[in-house]
């Protein structure tokens, strides 16, 4: 597709070997990268996104498929933004398309979070029927699906939504051994504490003996000093 060719040509022109090395420091797993800083990559996407106004929803999803399948970090970020740009056209079954990307294409926390924070979070708010499918992610062997179960609800959590579902997801992930999953659900609890601090604090106090320190520290980060001290006591 012509728009894909233009994206790749621009990314190739902006490629910088030093940026590749710099980006890799943020990830434990190896990433495939052009070496383009994310603000520049996002700008490439925004510039060429105007051309997608001529494309149907189906054609845009095909573009996203192609970008995801390349394995390039920058292309995955552009694909996330491109999918989010058609949020007004979302239907409930679009969740299955995103799940496929999470299962087969996501290989790092940045791509996972960029896709989930906005696109999946918006889709869940529009069609809460997908919450049960999201909860199923907590049982997956795929670390990115388990992280997705938490980080997809970050923005709804900040808005005070889905608190009972958030605690259910957190229950399922509570003793997860993966630090990226721990950080994901800890971040989710921190977001939920904005509107439901008492409930989140009570949850932490009830479960702190089982909750990994990493997750607990994330969860209480925005709480008052005395609450933090109580949560950390005897850990």
Buried (B, 14 or more C-beta within 10 A) or exposed (E): EEBBEBBBEBBEEBBBEEBBEEBBEEBEEEBBBBBBBBEBBBBBBEEBBEEBEEBEBEEBBBBBBBBBBBEBBBBBBBBBBBBBBBBEEBEEEBBEBBBEBBBEBBBBBBBBBBBBBBBBBBBBBBBBEBBEBBBEBBEBEEBBBBBBBBBBBBBBBBEEBBBEBBBBBBBBBBEBEBEBBBBBBBBBBBBBBEBBBEBBBEBBBEBBEEBBEBBBBBBBEBBEEEBBEBBBEEE
